[in-house]
């Protein structure tokens, strides 16, 4: 957990194999949804002539996602967001 904290990663307990498998599959799904979002943003940028208006692009992408009822994927553990770093792991990480 301390290493995950140091590297900006996420700690996943290995005491049940199914949790690890689910986390890997959900991580892939999350990455795919982020790639689709990134593609939408890039398409908006390429469709515009002249200077880039970040606020306008954000609104345009937001409304496109809202119209299509897009849902995001987030890693979960037991149907809950993954736990944050414990104080013990933070203390271990601070000793590096």
N, CA and C of each residue as an Amber inpcrd file, in Angstrom:
protein
   288
   0.8350000  -1.1870000   0.0000000   0.0000000   0.0000000   0.0000000
   0.8820000   1.2530000   0.0000000   1.9850000   1.2110000   0.7650000
   2.8950000   2.3570000   0.8040000   3.5020000   2.6230000  -0.5700000
   3.8970000   1.5570000  -1.2710000   4.4600000   1.7200000  -2.6210000
   3.4230000   2.2930000  -3.5860000   2.1820000   1.8300000  -3.4670000
   1.1210000   2.3730000  -4.3190000   0.9290000   3.8500000  -4.0300000
   0.9930000   4.2210000  -2.7660000   0.8350000   5.6250000  -2.3760000
   1.9680000   6.4800000  -2.9550000   3.1920000   5.9980000  -2.8300000
   4.3550000   6.7370000  -3.3360000   4.2590000   6.9390000  -4.8490000
   3.8230000   5.9050000  -5.5570000   3.8130000   5.9560000  -7.0160000
   2.5200000   6.5140000  -7.6050000   1.5640000   6.8800000  -6.7370000
   0.2930000   7.3950000  -7.2430000  -0.6170000   6.2890000  -7.7400000
  -0.3210000   5.0710000  -7.3540000  -1.1240000   3.9280000  -7.7750000
  -2.2470000   3.6350000  -6.7970000  -2.8380000   2.4670000  -6.9370000
  -3.9340000   2.0480000  -6.0680000  -3.6220000   0.6830000  -5.4930000
  -3.7790000   0.5390000  -4.2060000  -3.5640000  -0.7370000  -3.5330000
  -4.8180000  -1.5920000  -3.6550000  -4.6350000  -2.8260000  -4.0640000
  -5.7410000  -3.7820000  -4.1610000  -5.3390000  -5.0150000  -3.3800000
  -6.1200000  -5.4000000  -2.3750000  -5.7530000  -6.5880000  -1.5940000
  -5.8020000  -7.8560000  -2.4360000  -4.8720000  -8.7570000  -2.1880000
  -4.7780000  -9.9890000  -2.9650000  -5.3740000 -11.1930000  -2.2480000
  -6.1040000 -10.9650000  -1.1700000  -6.5940000 -12.1020000  -0.4000000
  -7.7330000 -12.8590000  -1.0830000  -8.3240000 -12.2610000  -2.1110000
  -9.3460000 -12.9620000  -2.8850000  -9.0790000 -12.7150000  -4.3630000
  -8.8190000 -13.7710000  -5.0800000  -8.4450000 -13.6770000  -6.4850000
  -9.5070000 -12.9560000  -7.3150000 -10.7760000 -13.1790000  -7.0370000
 -11.8410000 -12.5630000  -7.8300000 -11.7930000 -11.0370000  -7.7540000
 -11.4240000 -10.4970000  -6.5820000 -11.3120000  -9.0370000  -6.4400000
 -10.2400000  -8.4840000  -7.3720000  -9.1210000  -9.2010000  -7.4550000
  -8.0420000  -8.7740000  -8.3470000  -8.4820000  -8.8420000  -9.7990000
  -9.1290000  -9.9310000 -10.1780000  -9.6130000 -10.0800000 -11.5530000
 -10.5980000  -8.9670000 -11.8880000 -11.5520000  -8.7010000 -10.9770000
 -12.5330000  -7.6430000 -11.2050000 -11.8550000  -6.2810000 -11.3390000
 -10.8430000  -6.0280000 -10.5050000 -10.1370000  -4.7440000 -10.5640000
  -9.4110000  -4.5760000 -11.8930000  -8.8120000  -5.6450000 -12.3920000
  -8.1130000  -5.5770000 -13.6790000  -9.1070000  -5.3020000 -14.8080000
 -10.2040000  -6.0450000 -14.8190000 -11.2170000  -5.8570000 -15.8720000
 -11.8200000  -4.4590000 -15.7880000 -12.1590000  -4.0200000 -14.5710000
 -12.7350000  -2.6810000 -14.4130000 -11.7300000  -1.5890000 -14.7780000
 -10.4520000  -1.8370000 -14.4950000  -9.4160000  -0.8770000 -14.8810000
  -9.3300000  -0.7170000 -16.3940000  -9.4550000  -1.8130000 -17.1010000
  -9.4540000  -1.7630000 -18.5670000 -10.6870000  -1.0020000 -19.0660000
 -11.8490000  -1.2780000 -18.4890000 -13.0720000  -0.5710000 -18.8840000
 -12.9460000   0.9210000 -18.6160000 -12.3490000   1.2820000 -17.4750000
 -12.1530000   2.6950000 -17.1470000 -11.2300000   3.3530000 -18.1720000
 -10.1530000   2.6750000 -18.5170000  -9.2140000   3.2170000 -19.5030000
  -9.8820000   3.4110000 -20.8570000 -10.6950000   2.4560000 -21.2650000
 -11.4100000   2.5830000 -22.5370000 -12.3660000   3.7690000 -22.5250000
 -13.0510000   3.9860000 -21.4150000 -13.9720000   5.1330000 -21.3500000
 -13.1930000   6.4370000 -21.3840000 -12.0130000   6.4790000 -20.7600000
 -11.1850000   7.6830000 -20.8170000 -10.6660000   7.9320000 -22.2310000
 -10.3270000   6.8640000 -22.9490000  -9.8700000   7.0180000 -24.3270000
 -10.9880000   7.5590000 -25.2170000 -12.2120000   7.0850000 -25.0030000
 -13.3450000   7.6000000 -25.7870000 -13.5670000   9.0790000 -25.4910000
 -13.4770000   9.4450000 -24.2170000 -13.6290000  10.8460000 -23.8380000
 -12.5410000  11.6990000 -24.4900000 -11.3080000  11.2160000 -24.4380000
 -10.1990000  11.9380000 -25.0510000 -10.4140000  12.0940000 -26.5580000
 -10.9360000  11.0640000 -27.2020000 -11.2260000  11.1350000 -28.6410000
 -12.2880000  12.1890000 -28.9330000 -13.3030000  12.2790000 -28.0790000
 -14.3420000  13.3020000 -28.2530000 -13.7540000  14.6990000 -28.1430000
 -12.8710000  14.8860000 -27.1800000 -12.2410000  16.2040000 -27.0010000
 -11.3830000  16.5300000 -28.2190000 -10.5760000  15.5760000 -28.6880000
  -9.7220000  15.8080000 -29.8490000 -10.5540000  16.1130000 -31.0950000
 -11.6770000  15.4340000 -31.2640000 -12.5400000  15.6980000 -32.4160000
 -13.0930000  17.1210000 -32.3600000 -13.4560000  17.5740000 -31.1760000
 -13.9500000  18.9490000 -31.0220000 -12.8610000  19.9610000 -31.3590000
 -11.6570000  19.7000000 -30.9290000 -10.5400000  20.6180000 -31.1930000
 -10.2630000  20.6760000 -32.6920000 -10.2590000  19.5290000 -33.3500000
  -9.9560000  19.4780000 -34.7780000 -11.0790000  20.0830000 -35.6180000
 -12.2950000  20.0750000 -35.1120000 -13.4320000  20.5960000 -35.8720000
 -13.4900000  22.1250000 -35.8560000 -12.6910000  22.7440000 -35.0380000
 -12.7430000  24.2100000 -34.8960000 -11.6200000  24.8810000 -35.6700000
 -11.9530000  26.0220000 -36.2520000 -10.9470000  26.8430000 -36.9140000
 -10.5630000  27.9760000 -35.9740000  -9.3420000  28.4030000 -36.0540000
  -8.9070000  29.5350000 -35.2470000  -8.5010000  29.1270000 -33.8430000
  -8.5040000  30.1240000 -32.9380000  -8.0340000  29.8740000 -31.5760000
  -8.9250000  28.8700000 -30.8330000  -8.3170000  28.1510000 -29.9280000
  -9.0220000  27.1460000 -29.1320000  -9.6700000  27.8310000 -27.9310000
 -10.9780000  27.6590000 -27.7880000 -11.7080000  28.1610000 -26.6210000
 -12.0170000  26.9580000 -25.7360000 -11.2040000  26.7810000 -24.6830000
 -11.3240000  25.5960000 -23.8350000 -12.7060000  25.4770000 -23.2090000
 -13.2760000  26.6120000 -22.7850000 -14.5970000  26.5760000 -22.1510000
 -15.6610000  26.1130000 -23.1410000 -15.5760000  26.5810000 -24.3740000
 -16.5550000  26.1850000 -25.3850000 -16.4200000  24.7050000 -25.7440000
 -15.1940000  24.2420000 -25.8440000 -14.9680000  22.8220000 -26.1350000
 -15.4820000  21.9720000 -24.9820000 -15.2150000  22.3890000 -23.7510000
 -15.7010000  21.6420000 -22.5850000 -17.2170000  21.5520000 -22.5910000
 -17.8890000  22.6700000 -22.8890000 -19.3590000  22.6610000 -22.9400000
 -19.8700000  21.7610000 -24.0510000 -19.2530000  21.8480000 -25.2020000
 -19.6780000  21.0470000 -26.3320000 -19.5420000  19.5520000 -26.0250000
 -18.3940000  19.1580000 -25.4660000 -18.1800000  17.7490000 -25.1270000
 -19.1360000  17.3280000 -24.0150000 -19.3370000  18.2000000 -23.0320000
 -20.2660000  17.8880000 -21.9420000 -21.6630000  17.5910000 -22.4880000
 -22.1710000  18.4690000 -23.3580000 -23.5160000  18.2750000 -23.8890000
 -23.5930000  17.0220000 -24.7710000 -22.5310000  16.7390000 -25.5080000
 -22.5120000  15.5230000 -26.3200000 -22.5930000  14.2850000 -25.4300000
 -21.8180000  14.2750000 -24.3560000 -21.8450000  13.1440000 -23.4340000
 -23.1880000  13.0400000 -22.7160000 -23.7590000  14.1710000 -22.3460000
 -25.0590000  14.1650000 -21.6640000 -26.1580000  13.6460000 -22.5890000
 -26.1390000  14.0830000 -23.8560000 -27.1490000  13.6170000 -24.8160000
 -27.0680000  12.1110000 -25.0310000 -25.8490000  11.5870000 -25.0350000
 -25.6870000  10.1510000 -25.2800000 -25.7750000   9.3380000 -23.9830000
 -26.0250000  10.0370000 -22.8780000 -26.1470000   9.3980000 -21.5560000
 -24.9300000   8.5310000 -21.2270000 -23.7680000   9.0660000 -21.5440000
 -22.5170000   8.3690000 -21.2810000 -22.3100000   8.2270000 -19.7770000
 -21.8560000   7.0560000 -19.3710000 -21.5280000   6.8190000 -17.9770000
 -20.0500000   6.5070000 -17.8760000 -19.4360000   6.9440000 -16.7960000
 -18.0180000   6.6870000 -16.5970000 -17.8180000   5.3910000 -15.8430000
 -16.6350000   4.8360000 -15.9790000 -16.2620000   3.6210000 -15.2620000
 -15.2510000   4.0000000 -14.1930000 -15.4450000   3.4950000 -12.9910000
 -14.5160000   3.7350000 -11.8870000 -14.2220000   2.4110000 -11.2060000
 -12.9670000   2.2430000 -10.7970000 -12.6160000   1.0220000 -10.0820000
 -13.3720000   0.9550000  -8.7670000 -13.9460000  -0.2000000  -8.4930000
 -14.6860000  -0.4260000  -7.2540000 -14.1890000  -1.7020000  -6.5890000
 -14.3810000  -1.7720000  -5.2980000 -14.0920000  -2.9740000  -4.5340000
 -15.3130000  -3.2390000  -3.6600000 -15.9560000  -4.3650000  -3.8470000
 -17.1910000  -4.6850000  -3.1340000 -18.2510000  -3.6140000  -3.3460000
 -18.3900000  -3.1610000  -4.5850000 -19.3780000  -2.1540000  -4.9880000
 -19.1590000  -0.8010000  -4.3250000 -17.9570000  -0.5470000  -3.8310000
 -17.6150000   0.7340000  -3.2150000 -16.3090000   1.2120000  -3.8380000
 -16.0890000   2.5450000  -3.8600000 -14.7940000   3.0250000  -4.3560000
 -13.6590000   2.3930000  -3.5630000 -12.5270000   2.1800000  -4.2200000
 -11.3820000   1.5940000  -3.5220000 -10.9610000   2.5000000  -2.3730000
 -10.5370000   1.8800000  -1.2960000 -10.1380000   2.6400000  -0.1130000
  -8.9010000   3.4690000  -0.3880000  -8.7890000   4.5640000   0.3220000
  -7.6050000   5.3940000   0.2330000  -6.4630000   4.7770000   1.0250000
  -5.3670000   5.4570000   1.0560000  -4.1760000   4.9850000   1.7450000
  -4.3670000   5.1170000   3.2530000  -4.0110000   4.0810000   3.9920000
  -4.1160000   4.1410000   5.4500000  -3.0110000   5.0310000   6.0140000
  -3.1960000   5.4700000   7.2490000  -2.1800000   6.3160000   7.8840000
  -0.8840000   5.5360000   8.0860000  -0.9780000   4.2450000   8.3320000
   0.2340000   3.4220000   8.4930000   1.0310000   3.3720000   7.1980000
   0.3370000   3.1850000   6.0720000   1.0340000   3.1430000   4.7860000
   1.6580000   4.5020000   4.4600000   0.9640000   5.5810000   4.8060000
   1.5290000   6.9210000   4.5750000   2.7800000   7.1190000   5.4020000
   2.7870000   6.6130000   6.6320000   3.9640000   6.7240000   7.4900000
   5.1320000   5.9410000   6.9040000   4.8560000   4.7420000   6.3920000
   5.9170000   3.9330000   5.7620000   6.4320000   4.6650000   4.5170000
   5.5310000   5.2230000   3.7240000   5.9180000   5.9290000   2.5020000
   6.7930000   7.1520000   2.8360000   6.5330000   7.7820000   3.9490000
   7.2820000   8.9930000   4.3280000   8.7220000   8.6800000   4.7020000
   9.0520000   7.4210000   4.9630000  10.4160000   7.0670000   5.3700000
  11.3610000   6.8870000   4.1920000  10.8580000   6.9820000   2.9930000
  11.7350000   6.7320000   1.8310000  12.7810000   7.7660000   1.6710000
